[in-house]
Amino acid sequence: MCSIKRIGSRVKLSKDRLRAQCLPKNVDCSYARVTVEDHLAGNAFACRWRVENRTVCWITQLVVHSDYRERGLAMGLLNSLRQDDDNIYGIMSSHPAACLAAAKAFGGGIDSVPTGFIRDNASTVMKESPVEYVRNAELRGNLFDPDDTRGVISSVCTNFFVDHAEPLEALKWVRQRHSWPLGELLDGDEFLLMIEAPLRSRSRSRLAS
């Protein structure tokens, strides 16, 4: 069970905690940023690790300033982090916009997310993560527990009890326009999205049979 910390507040990370979560030592990490008229408009961090001979690219932070949203900047940041040898992309976020951007940048869009891939591979991929909060996140939702009837489909408990007012408003907007595959967002949870990189010149085998 999730233990309640601070509900309805914004999480402020110290430099040390930000570095530990987004740029852990001895890990293959990437950073991208975007500026608009010399103003920092957004940034993104990614970490990579290997799981059963496949490369996982996990977005550990994706932030776009509120003054510059709805301009495609998030997708541009994510595209700049892509590498040819990436096999799996993942992100945990309480904001549907981050999941929309990731689904579009790494796959065929949020309407065509193969949730079966998340179900079959999330545990295997995340338990090997060098990023502590990813490795320790608890899977939540009907995708992983058929007895879960709360409306949650694919989420993780991260104990980040932040203000969900904006994400929930965004979720209403998304559901009016898309087939949202990840379900409801509960306090202390974040949505979990994982996407298999499109097949290129070599065949790919699934992590889980």
N, CA, C and O of each residue as an XYZ file, in Angstrom:
836
protein
N       0.841     -1.198      0.000
C       0.000      0.000      0.000
C       0.877      1.250      0.000
O       1.979      1.252      0.549
N       0.372      2.301     -0.620
C       1.093      3.570     -0.617
C       0.944      4.229      0.745
O      -0.140      4.227      1.329
N       2.025      4.786      1.243
C       1.959      5.536      2.497
C       1.843      7.013      2.176
O       2.620      7.539      1.378
N       0.875      7.691      2.792
C       0.600      9.090      2.466
C       1.691     10.001      3.013
O       2.076      9.907      4.179
N       2.177     10.875      2.155
C       3.153     11.884      2.574
C       2.474     13.245      2.538
O       1.794     13.607      3.498
N       2.634     14.005      1.472
C       2.000     15.318      1.376
C       1.010     15.279      0.227
O       1.375     14.974     -0.908
N      -0.232     15.587      0.523
C      -1.259     15.544     -0.500
C      -1.548     16.957     -0.987
O      -1.644     17.893     -0.193
N      -1.685     17.100     -2.302
C      -2.071     18.383     -2.882
C      -0.962     19.396     -2.932
O      -1.236     20.589     -3.056
N       0.283     18.971     -2.841
C       1.401     19.904     -2.883
C       2.270     19.594     -4.087
O       2.204     18.503     -4.654
N       3.085     20.564     -4.468
C       4.027     20.355     -5.554
C       5.322     19.782     -4.991
O       5.778     20.174     -3.917
N       5.902     18.851     -5.733
C       7.158     18.256     -5.300
C       8.313     19.154     -5.734
O       8.435     19.490     -6.912
N       9.149     19.538     -4.791
C      10.339     20.320     -5.089
C      11.555     19.451     -4.801
O      11.745     18.981     -3.679
N      12.368     19.245     -5.818
C      13.520     18.372     -5.688
C      14.784     19.192     -5.478
O      15.017     20.185     -6.167
N      15.591     18.765     -4.523
C      16.901     19.367     -4.343
C      17.800     18.930     -5.494
O      17.463     18.008     -6.236
N      18.948     19.597     -5.642
C      19.872     19.225     -6.707
C      20.338     17.790     -6.550
O      20.452     17.059     -7.533
N      20.610     17.381     -5.307
C      21.083     16.019     -5.075
C      20.017     14.995     -5.430
O      20.316     13.965     -6.034
N      18.767     15.278     -5.053
C      17.695     14.328     -5.355
C      17.405     14.297     -6.848
O      17.135     13.237     -7.413
N      17.461     15.470     -7.491
C      17.254     15.521     -8.932
C      18.328     14.716     -9.652
O      18.034     13.976    -10.591
N      19.572     14.864     -9.208
C      20.666     14.125     -9.828
C      20.503     12.627     -9.610
O      20.749     11.835    -10.520
N      20.093     12.239     -8.417
C      19.923     10.816     -8.114
C      18.801     10.199     -8.936
O      18.891      9.041     -9.344
N      17.741     10.970     -9.181
C      16.589     10.433     -9.897
C      16.742     10.513    -11.407
O      16.260      9.638    -12.127
N      17.402     11.544    -11.889
C      17.481     11.749    -13.331
C      18.842     11.430    -13.920
O      18.933     11.066    -15.092
N      19.898     11.559    -13.136
C      21.256     11.337    -13.626
C      22.060     10.500    -12.632
O      23.071     10.976    -12.116
N      21.638      9.265    -12.352
C      22.373      8.435    -11.391
C      23.787      8.146    -11.888
O      24.039      8.121    -13.093
N      24.696      7.929    -10.956
C      26.099      7.699    -11.287
C      26.274      6.399    -12.067
O      25.544      5.426    -11.876
N      27.270      6.420    -12.954
C      27.665      5.234    -13.714
C      26.529      4.657    -14.553
O      26.447      3.444    -14.749
N      25.661      5.527    -15.042
C      24.533      5.113    -15.874
C      24.560      5.930    -17.162
O      24.926      7.106    -17.152
N      24.176      5.307    -18.261
C      24.096      5.989    -19.550
C      22.899      6.937    -19.533
O      21.752      6.499    -19.625
N      23.169      8.226    -19.415
C      22.100      9.228    -19.316
C      22.205     10.234    -20.461
O      23.287     10.491    -20.988
N      21.069     10.788    -20.826
C      21.011     11.804    -21.875
C      20.192     12.991    -21.386
O      19.310     12.855    -20.538
N      20.503     14.153    -21.938
C      19.798     15.383    -21.564
C      19.489     16.176    -22.819
O      20.321     16.278    -23.721
N      18.295     16.734    -22.873
C      17.916     17.607    -23.985
C      17.195     18.822    -23.426
O      16.497     18.732    -22.416
N      17.366     19.940    -24.077
C      16.644     21.141    -23.661
C      16.226     21.918    -24.898
O      16.789     21.748    -25.980
N      15.229     22.773    -24.717
C      14.754     23.601    -25.814
C      14.595     25.023    -25.306
O      14.094     25.249    -24.204
N      15.023     25.974    -26.116
C      14.884     27.383    -25.764
C      13.993     28.080    -26.788
O      13.951     27.700    -27.958
N      13.291     29.092    -26.331
C      12.467     29.931    -27.195
C      12.876     31.371    -26.943
O      12.669     31.903    -25.853
N      13.455     31.995    -27.951
C      13.950     33.368    -27.822
C      14.861     33.506    -26.604
O      14.713     34.421    -25.795
N      15.798     32.581    -26.497
C      16.820     32.558    -25.448
C      16.268     32.246    -24.058
O      16.992     32.362    -23.069
N      15.012     31.856    -23.971
C      14.436     31.445    -22.691
C      14.339     29.920    -22.653
O      13.893     29.295    -23.616
N      14.757     29.331    -21.539
C      14.629     27.885    -21.392
C      13.148     27.531    -21.324
O      12.452     27.930    -20.391
N      12.669     26.784    -22.310
C      11.246     26.449    -22.394
C      10.942     25.046    -21.898
O       9.806     24.752    -21.526
N      11.945     24.180    -21.890
C      11.701     22.817    -21.430
C      12.964     21.990    -21.453
O      13.952     22.356    -22.090
N      12.925     20.877    -20.756
C      14.052     19.950    -20.782
C      13.579     18.531    -20.519
O      12.458     18.301    -20.066
N      14.456     17.592    -20.813
C      14.134     16.178    -20.618
C      15.404     15.411    -20.294
O      16.481     15.718    -20.804
N      15.262     14.408    -19.439
C      16.345     13.501    -19.095
C      15.930     12.081    -19.463
O      14.752     11.730    -19.396
N      16.903     11.274    -19.850
C      16.644      9.858    -20.113
C      17.800      9.030    -19.577
O      18.948      9.474    -19.588
N      17.497      7.829    -19.109
C      18.511      6.871    -18.679
C      18.327      5.581    -19.465
O      17.207      5.205    -19.813
N      19.428      4.915    -19.735
C      19.383      3.664    -20.488
C      20.020      2.527    -19.704
O      20.999      2.709    -18.979
N      19.431      1.352    -19.874
C      20.013      0.133    -19.311
C      19.630     -1.042    -20.192
O      18.761     -0.931    -21.058
N      20.289     -2.170    -19.960
C      20.057     -3.360    -20.771
C      19.230     -4.372    -19.992
O      19.447     -4.586    -18.799
N      18.287     -4.987    -20.679
C      17.472     -6.062    -20.117
C      17.365     -7.155    -21.170
O      16.773     -6.949    -22.229
N      17.929     -8.299    -20.880
C      17.867     -9.436    -21.797
C      18.255     -9.028    -23.220
O      17.529     -9.278    -24.182
N      19.424     -8.393    -23.319
C      19.997     -7.994    -24.604
C      19.179     -6.942    -25.349
O      19.293     -6.810    -26.568
N      18.367     -6.207    -24.626
C      17.622     -5.122    -25.243
C      17.908     -3.828    -24.487
O      18.119     -3.843    -23.274
N      17.913     -2.724    -25.202
C      18.197     -1.423    -24.611
C      16.901     -0.718    -24.241
O      16.013     -0.528    -25.072
N      16.817     -0.337    -22.974
C      15.668      0.403    -22.463
C      16.043      1.880    -22.367
O      17.065      2.224    -21.773
N      15.235      2.739    -22.939
C      15.395      4.190    -22.799
C      14.232      4.690    -21.956
O      13.084      4.666    -22.398
N      14.530      5.144    -20.736
C      13.475      5.559    -19.803
C      13.545      7.060    -19.579
O      14.582      7.588    -19.176
N      12.449      7.740    -19.837
C      12.391      9.187    -19.636
C      12.190      9.450    -18.149
O      11.131      9.150    -17.597
N      13.203     10.008    -17.506
C      13.128     10.243    -16.066
C      12.592     11.625    -15.722
O      12.159     11.862    -14.594
N      12.619     12.529    -16.679
C      11.985     13.834    -16.468
C      11.641     14.454    -17.814
O      12.440     14.420    -18.750
N      10.439     15.021    -17.899
C      10.010     15.765    -19.082
C       9.224     16.971    -18.593
O       8.145     16.833    -18.017
N       9.777     18.151    -18.829
C       9.166     19.386    -18.329
C       9.128     20.422    -19.441
O      10.136     20.679    -20.099
N       7.959     21.011    -19.645
C       7.810     22.157    -20.540
C       7.130     23.270    -19.751
O       6.087     23.054    -19.134
N       7.720     24.452    -19.774
C       7.157     25.592    -19.044
C       5.742     25.877    -19.532
O       5.446     25.747    -20.719
N       4.881     26.262    -18.611
C       3.468     26.477    -18.944
C       3.264     27.534    -20.028
O       2.261     27.502    -20.741
N       4.207     28.469    -20.156
C       4.071     29.513    -21.179
C       4.317     28.990    -22.596
O       4.000     29.667    -23.575
N       4.885     27.781    -22.704
C       5.290     27.278    -24.018
C       4.650     25.935    -24.362
O       5.144     25.217    -25.231
N       3.573     25.598    -23.697
C       2.923     24.314    -23.963
C       2.053     24.381    -25.216
O       1.740     25.454    -25.733
N       1.676     23.190    -25.681
C       0.844     23.037    -26.885
C       1.537     23.594    -28.125
O       0.886     24.109    -29.034
N       2.863     23.486    -28.152
C       3.632     23.894    -29.326
C       4.424     22.726    -29.904
O       5.195     22.908    -30.846
N       4.243     21.541    -29.355
C       4.989     20.384    -29.827
C       6.392     20.282    -29.266
O       7.193     19.475    -29.739
N       6.703     21.100    -28.252
C       8.064     21.096    -27.714
C       8.388     19.791    -26.994
O       9.511     19.295    -27.084
N       7.412     19.233    -26.280
C       7.666     17.985    -25.552
C       8.031     16.864    -26.511
O       8.970     16.109    -26.261
N       7.301     16.754    -27.596
C       7.602     15.714    -28.572
C       8.963     15.938    -29.217
O       9.696     14.985    -29.482
N       9.299     17.197    -29.468
C      10.608     17.493    -30.023
C      11.734     17.094    -29.088
O      12.755     16.566    -29.528
N      11.550     17.348    -27.790
C      12.551     16.939    -26.807
C      12.732     15.426    -26.809
O      13.857     14.928    -26.794
N      11.623     14.704    -26.827
C      11.695     13.244    -26.799
C      12.332     12.694    -28.071
O      13.131     11.759    -28.011
N      11.992     13.258    -29.201
C      12.600     12.808    -30.455
C      14.109     13.009    -30.450
O      14.850     12.207    -31.018
N      14.560     14.079    -29.808
C      15.998     14.345    -29.770
C      16.744     13.354    -28.883
O      17.961     13.213    -29.002
N      16.027     12.667    -27.996
C      16.654     11.683    -27.112
C      16.702     10.287    -27.718
O      17.394      9.416    -27.191
N      15.995     10.059    -28.793
C      15.941      8.732    -29.401
C      17.293      8.327    -29.962
O      18.048      9.160    -30.465
N      17.588      7.035    -29.868
C      18.781      6.474    -30.487
C      18.391      5.241    -31.290
O      17.401      4.578    -30.982
N      19.175      4.938    -32.323
C      18.816      3.855    -33.233
C      18.768      2.490    -32.558
O      18.016      1.613    -32.986
N      19.565      2.302    -31.507
C      19.599      0.978    -30.879
C      18.641      0.851    -29.697
O      18.698     -0.144    -28.976
N      17.766      1.826    -29.480
C      16.749      1.705    -28.432
C      15.720      0.647    -28.829
O      15.264      0.610    -29.972
N      15.364     -0.204    -27.882
C      14.349     -1.233    -28.120
C      13.043     -0.975    -27.383
O      11.969     -1.343    -27.860
N      13.140     -0.340    -26.215
C      11.967     -0.105    -25.377
C      12.039      1.318    -24.829
O      13.097      1.776    -24.397
N      10.908      2.004    -24.853
C      10.805      3.329    -24.252
C       9.821      3.269    -23.094
O       8.804      2.579    -23.165
N      10.133      4.000    -22.023
C       9.245      4.013    -20.874
C       9.188      5.384    -20.224
O      10.136      6.165    -20.302
N       8.070      5.661    -19.585
C       7.913      6.905    -18.828
C       6.869      6.688    -17.747
O       5.875      5.992    -17.956
N       7.105      7.288    -16.592
C       6.128      7.344    -15.509
C       5.813      8.811    -15.288
O       6.720      9.608    -15.046
N       4.539      9.182    -15.368
C       4.180     10.591    -15.212
C       2.745     10.712    -14.745
O       1.886      9.914    -15.120
N       2.491     11.718    -13.922
C       1.119     11.993    -13.494
C       0.378     12.863    -14.497
O      -0.822     13.090    -14.345
N       1.072     13.353    -15.518
C       0.435     14.261    -16.479
C       0.162     13.547    -17.803
O       1.090     13.043    -18.435
N      -1.095     13.500    -18.226
C      -1.424     12.840    -19.492
C      -0.681     13.419    -20.690
O      -0.398     12.697    -21.646
N      -0.360     14.717    -20.652
C       0.327     15.338    -21.783
C       1.684     14.694    -22.028
O       2.105     14.550    -23.176
N       2.372     14.304    -20.957
C       3.665     13.637    -21.111
C       3.492     12.287    -21.795
O       4.298     11.903    -22.643
N       2.436     11.574    -21.420
C       2.171     10.271    -22.040
C       1.767     10.434    -23.499
O       2.165      9.635    -24.347
N       0.976     11.466    -23.797
C       0.603     11.743    -25.186
C       1.842     11.993    -26.040
O       1.977     11.445    -27.134
N       2.746     12.829    -25.525
C       3.954     13.165    -26.274
C       4.826     11.935    -26.483
O       5.354     11.723    -27.575
N       4.980     11.122    -25.436
C       5.810      9.923    -25.547
C       5.208      8.922    -26.523
O       5.925      8.327    -27.327
N       3.895      8.735    -26.455
C       3.239      7.787    -27.358
C       3.398      8.209    -28.814
O       3.548      7.367    -29.699
N       3.364      9.516    -29.055
C       3.498     10.015    -30.423
C       4.945      9.983    -30.892
O       5.219      9.664    -32.049
N       5.873     10.313    -29.996
C       7.285     10.349    -30.373
C       7.858      8.953    -30.588
O       8.682      8.746    -31.478
N       7.423      8.001    -29.775
C       8.041      6.677    -29.781
C       7.191      5.594    -30.443
O       7.691      4.508    -30.739
N       5.910      5.885    -30.675
C       5.027      4.864    -31.234
C       4.045      5.455    -32.219
O       4.349      6.422    -32.917
N       2.856      4.860    -32.270
C       1.849      5.289    -33.224
C       0.806      6.205    -32.637
O      -0.230      6.439    -33.259
N       1.055      6.736    -31.440
C       0.098      7.614    -30.788
C      -0.631      6.908    -29.668
O      -0.607      5.680    -29.582
N      -1.278      7.675    -28.811
C      -1.895      7.132    -27.604
C      -3.060      6.197    -27.922
O      -3.356      5.303    -27.129
N      -3.723      6.382    -29.056
C      -4.878      5.550    -29.397
C      -4.486      4.122    -29.751
O      -5.328      3.225    -29.724
N      -3.220      3.903    -30.081
C      -2.793      2.575    -30.523
C      -1.738      1.957    -29.609
O      -0.978      1.089    -30.038
N      -1.688      2.399    -28.358
C      -0.710      1.843    -27.417
C      -1.034      0.374    -27.133
O      -2.153      0.071    -26.719
N      -0.086     -0.545    -27.344
C      -0.319     -1.964    -27.060
C      -0.148     -2.247    -25.566
O       0.960     -2.519    -25.103
N      -1.239     -2.181    -24.825
C      -1.141     -2.353    -23.373
C      -0.654     -3.743    -22.985
O      -0.115     -3.926    -21.894
N      -0.836     -4.718    -23.857
C      -0.328     -6.053    -23.559
C       1.182     -6.069    -23.394
O       1.716     -6.846    -22.602
N       1.872     -5.212    -24.140
C       3.328     -5.127    -24.002
C       3.707     -4.597    -22.626
O       4.663     -5.071    -22.013
N       2.952     -3.609    -22.143
C       3.202     -3.088    -20.796
C       2.975     -4.185    -19.765
O       3.804     -4.396    -18.879
N       1.854     -4.880    -19.883
C       1.508     -5.941    -18.935
C       2.590     -7.017    -18.872
O       2.960     -7.467    -17.788
N       3.091     -7.424    -20.029
C       4.014     -8.550    -20.088
C       5.440     -8.190    -19.707
O       6.215     -9.069    -19.328
N       5.806     -6.907    -19.800
C       7.216     -6.544    -19.665
C       7.549     -5.542    -18.574
O       8.726     -5.356    -18.266
N       6.567     -4.893    -17.982
C       6.849     -3.834    -17.011
C       7.695     -4.331    -15.847
O       8.701     -3.709    -15.506
N       7.310     -5.419    -15.245
C       8.038     -5.916    -14.076
C       9.476     -6.272    -14.426
O      10.400     -5.922    -13.692
N       9.668     -6.965    -15.543
C      11.005     -7.385    -15.959
C      11.911     -6.192    -16.210
O      13.067     -6.182    -15.788
N      11.385     -5.190    -16.895
C      12.176     -4.011    -17.247
C      12.476     -3.154    -16.027
O      13.616     -2.735    -15.829
N      11.470     -2.891    -15.215
C      11.626     -1.940    -14.119
C      12.487     -2.476    -12.985
O      13.195     -1.702    -12.339
N      12.446     -3.767    -12.727
C      13.243     -4.305    -11.621
C      14.737     -4.275    -11.923
O      15.551     -4.424    -11.011
N      15.110     -4.084    -13.192
C      16.517     -3.983    -13.578
C      16.981     -2.538    -13.700
O      18.135     -2.284    -14.046
N      16.094     -1.593    -13.421
C      16.440     -0.185    -13.615
C      17.490      0.283    -12.610
O      17.406     -0.056    -11.430
N      18.478      1.058    -13.063
C      19.439      1.659    -12.145
C      18.876      2.888    -11.442
O      19.508      3.433    -10.537
N      17.689      3.324    -11.858
C      17.032      4.486    -11.260
C      16.151      3.985    -10.121
O      15.195      3.245    -10.351
N      16.470      4.386     -8.901
C      15.834      3.793     -7.725
C      14.321      3.945     -7.726
O      13.611      2.984     -7.432
N      13.812      5.131     -8.051
C      12.368      5.323     -7.945
C      11.612      4.541     -9.017
O      10.439      4.218     -8.829
N      12.264      4.235    -10.130
C      11.651      3.362    -11.137
C      11.682      1.918    -10.651
O      10.685      1.200    -10.735
N      12.821      1.511    -10.150
C      12.985      0.128     -9.669
C      12.040     -0.193     -8.518
O      11.549     -1.317     -8.415
N      11.782      0.780     -7.656
C      10.968      0.536     -6.462
C       9.483      0.834     -6.655
O       8.683      0.570     -5.758
N       9.108      1.371     -7.791
C       7.698      1.702     -8.027
C       6.855      0.427     -8.052
O       7.261     -0.590     -8.614
N       5.677      0.500     -7.434
C       4.782     -0.652     -7.364
C       3.735     -0.569     -8.468
O       3.047      0.441     -8.616
N       3.627     -1.641     -9.235
C       2.665     -1.673    -10.329
C       1.247     -1.632     -9.788
O       0.929     -2.286     -8.795
N       0.398     -0.856    -10.453
C      -0.986     -0.695    -10.043
C      -1.899     -0.813    -11.265
O      -1.511     -0.444    -12.374
N      -3.095     -1.322    -11.060
C      -4.100     -1.289    -12.106
C      -4.553     -2.649    -12.583
O      -3.927     -3.674    -12.314
N      -5.665     -2.625    -13.302
C      -6.286     -3.842    -13.799
C      -5.408     -4.584    -14.793
O      -5.577     -5.786    -14.996
N      -4.478     -3.881    -15.407
C      -3.566     -4.520    -16.351
C      -2.691     -5.552    -15.650
O      -2.309     -6.558    -16.247
N      -2.377     -5.300    -14.384
C      -1.504     -6.185    -13.622
C      -2.259     -7.009    -12.582
O      -1.779     -8.060    -12.154
N      -3.416     -6.546    -12.182
C      -4.242     -7.232    -11.186
C      -5.691     -7.227    -11.662
O      -6.379     -6.216    -11.521
N      -6.164     -8.332    -12.220
C      -7.537     -8.385    -12.741
C      -8.603     -8.076    -11.696
O      -9.736     -7.741    -12.043
N      -8.249     -8.187    -10.425
C      -9.214     -7.908     -9.361
C      -9.296     -6.429     -9.002
O     -10.118     -6.038     -8.175
N      -8.448     -5.603     -9.618
C      -8.454     -4.163     -9.349
C      -9.636     -3.537    -10.084
O      -9.674     -3.529    -11.315
N     -10.590     -3.019     -9.336
C     -11.813     -2.457     -9.929
C     -11.921     -0.944     -9.722
O     -13.018     -0.391     -9.797
N     -10.808     -0.277     -9.464
C     -10.834      1.154     -9.176
C     -10.821      2.026    -10.427
O     -10.880      3.251    -10.323
N     -10.745      1.423    -11.590
C     -10.656      2.188    -12.825
C      -9.231      2.452    -13.261
O      -8.999      3.016    -14.331
N      -8.274      2.048    -12.441
C      -6.856      2.185    -12.784
C      -6.489      1.054    -13.745
O      -6.861     -0.098    -13.522
N      -5.765      1.378    -14.804
C      -5.362      0.353    -15.768
C      -3.860      0.134    -15.739
O      -3.403     -0.981    -15.490
N      -3.088      1.180    -15.989
C      -1.626      1.060    -15.981
C      -1.027      2.243    -15.235
O      -0.879      3.334    -15.786
N      -0.687      2.008    -13.974
C      -0.097      3.043    -13.122
C       0.950      2.420    -12.226
O       1.098      1.200    -12.160
N       1.671      3.283    -11.540
C       2.613      2.846    -10.514
C       2.418      3.718     -9.285
O       2.076      4.896     -9.396
N       2.636      3.139     -8.125
C       2.635      3.905     -6.886
C       4.051      4.395     -6.638
O       4.968      3.594     -6.458
N       4.231      5.715     -6.629
C       5.548      6.305     -6.401
C       5.618      7.108     -5.111
O       6.678      7.618     -4.750
N       4.474      7.223     -4.407
C       4.416      8.017     -3.175
C       4.671      9.498     -3.415
O       5.028     10.220     -2.484
N       4.491      9.970     -4.667
C       4.568     11.398     -4.952
C       3.151     11.956     -4.877
O       2.420     11.943     -5.867
N       2.769     12.440     -3.712
C       1.418     12.950     -3.506
C       1.384     14.436     -3.858
O       1.570     15.298     -2.998
N       1.144     14.716     -5.136
C       1.165     16.087     -5.631
C      -0.248     16.507     -6.033
O      -1.173     15.695     -6.057
N      -0.386     17.778     -6.344
C      -1.675     18.318     -6.769
C      -2.033     17.760     -8.149
O      -1.337     18.023     -9.130
N      -3.112     16.993     -8.215
C      -3.528     16.379     -9.472
C      -4.594     17.187    -10.205
O      -5.159     16.704    -11.186
N      -4.879     18.398     -9.753
C      -5.952     19.184    -10.373
C      -5.690     19.407    -11.858
O      -6.566     19.159    -12.686
N      -4.496     19.872    -12.200
C      -4.183     20.134    -13.608
C      -4.144     18.847    -14.428
O      -4.747     18.802    -15.500
N      -3.451     17.787    -13.961
C      -3.466     16.537    -14.731
C      -4.861     15.962    -14.941
O      -5.150     15.431    -16.014
N      -5.729     16.056    -13.943
C      -7.075     15.509    -14.088
C      -7.903     16.318    -15.078
O      -8.717     15.760    -15.813
N      -7.695     17.638    -15.099
C      -8.367     18.458    -16.107
C      -7.862     18.097    -17.499
O      -8.634     18.011    -18.454
N      -6.547     17.888    -17.594
C      -5.974     17.488    -18.879
C      -6.504     16.125    -19.308
O      -6.724     15.885    -20.496
N      -6.708     15.238    -18.346
C      -7.218     13.904    -18.659
C      -8.624     13.976    -19.251
O      -8.955     13.220    -20.164
N      -9.447     14.880    -18.734
C     -10.791     15.064    -19.297
C     -10.693     15.491    -20.761
O     -11.418     14.985    -21.618
N      -9.795     16.418    -21.029
C      -9.598     16.907    -22.397
C      -9.137     15.777    -23.309
O      -9.633     15.625    -24.425
N      -8.184     14.986    -22.822
C      -7.649     13.878    -23.622
C      -8.745     12.870    -23.940
O      -8.846     12.394    -25.072
N      -9.556     12.546    -22.955
C     -10.594     11.527    -23.156
C     -11.688     11.974    -24.126
O     -12.394     11.143    -24.696
N     -11.824     13.265    -24.306
C     -12.785     13.765    -25.284
C     -12.282     13.597    -26.710
O     -13.058     13.671    -27.663
N     -10.988     13.374    -26.851
C     -10.376     13.345    -28.179
C      -9.672     12.034    -28.504
O      -9.400     11.754    -29.672
N      -9.377     11.240    -27.505
C      -8.609     10.018    -27.724
C      -9.203      8.855    -26.943
O     -10.003      9.031    -26.024
N      -8.783      7.664    -27.344
C      -9.095      6.460    -26.576
C      -7.979      6.280    -25.551
O      -6.929      5.719    -25.863
N      -8.205      6.753    -24.338
C      -7.166      6.774    -23.302
C      -6.972      5.371    -22.735
O      -7.924      4.801    -22.202
N      -5.767      4.789    -22.832
C      -5.574      3.387    -22.469
C      -5.080      3.131    -21.051
O      -4.966      1.973    -20.648
N      -4.781      4.180    -20.279
C      -4.087      3.988    -19.005
C      -4.987      4.089    -17.785
O      -4.533      3.838    -16.669
N      -6.241      4.448    -17.968
C      -7.186      4.441    -16.856
C      -7.134      5.677    -15.980
O      -6.661      6.737    -16.390
N      -7.635      5.512    -14.753
C      -7.729      6.619    -13.802
C      -6.388      6.892    -13.123
O      -5.483      6.057    -13.138
N      -6.283      8.082    -12.528
C      -5.092      8.474    -11.772
C      -5.482      8.690    -10.320
O      -6.304      9.556    -10.021
N      -4.902      7.913     -9.416
C      -5.192      8.024     -7.993
C      -4.077      8.773     -7.272
O      -2.968      8.894     -7.794
N      -4.370      9.273     -6.075
C      -3.362      9.966     -5.270
C      -2.162      9.058     -5.034
O      -2.311      7.879     -4.711
N      -0.977      9.623     -5.201
C       0.248      8.869     -4.977
C       0.689      8.029     -6.149
O       1.718      7.357     -6.081
N      -0.092      8.057     -7.246
C       0.223      7.240     -8.420
C       0.683      8.100     -9.589
O       0.469      9.312     -9.619
N       1.319      7.441    -10.545
C       1.647      8.036    -11.832
C       1.268      7.046    -12.916
O       1.296      5.835    -12.700
N       0.918      7.560    -14.071
C       0.646      6.683    -15.203
C       1.939      5.983    -15.624
O       3.028      6.544    -15.510
N       1.801      4.764    -16.106
C       2.937      4.006    -16.625
C       2.704      3.719    -18.099
O       1.711      3.096    -18.475
N       3.632      4.182    -18.928
C       3.568      3.937    -20.367
C       4.870      3.300    -20.821
O       5.952      3.802    -20.519
N       4.765      2.207    -21.540
C       5.927      1.566    -22.152
C       5.593      1.239    -23.597
O       4.484      0.808    -23.913
N       6.567      1.450    -24.463
C       6.365      1.243    -25.898
C       7.565      0.502    -26.467
O       8.712      0.837    -26.175
N       7.291     -0.501    -27.276
C       8.358     -1.197    -27.983
C       8.728     -0.393    -29.217
O       7.854      0.029    -29.975
N      10.029     -0.180    -29.419
C      10.472      0.580    -30.584
C      10.043     -0.132    -31.859
O      10.055     -1.362    -31.904
N       9.665      0.610    -32.894
C       9.253     -0.016    -34.154
C      10.352     -0.899    -34.715
O      11.539     -0.605    -34.569
N       9.946     -1.982    -35.357
C      10.909     -2.879    -35.986
C      11.655     -2.143    -37.083
O      11.082     -1.366    -37.848
N      12.954     -2.413    -37.136
C      13.747     -1.811    -38.194
C      14.332     -2.928    -39.056
O      13.578     -3.693    -39.658
N      15.617     -3.035    -39.125
C      16.210     -3.990    -40.057
C      16.375     -5.380    -39.466
O      16.581     -6.346    -40.200
N      16.285     -5.490    -38.131
C      16.485     -6.798    -37.534
C      15.228     -7.205    -36.780
O      14.452     -6.363    -36.327
N      15.048     -8.502    -36.659
C      13.861     -9.004    -35.975
C      14.018     -8.791    -34.490
O      15.133     -8.757    -33.970
N      12.882     -8.647    -33.799
C      12.867     -8.420    -32.364
C      12.074     -9.524    -31.693
O      11.010     -9.916    -32.174
N      12.581    -10.014    -30.606
C      11.830    -10.996    -29.831
C      11.312    -10.327    -28.576
O      11.960     -9.432    -28.033
N      10.155    -10.748    -28.114
C       9.563    -10.169    -26.914
C      10.338    -10.582    -25.680
O      10.934    -11.659    -25.641
N      10.329     -9.720    -24.669
C      10.961    -10.052    -23.395
C      10.226    -11.183    -22.712
O      10.849    -12.076    -22.138
N       8.900    -11.152    -22.770
C       8.107    -12.156    -22.072
C       7.370    -13.009    -23.084
O       6.808    -12.491    -24.048
N       7.370    -14.279    -22.875
C       6.669    -15.195    -23.763
C       5.351    -15.588    -23.139
O       4.596    -16.363    -23.727
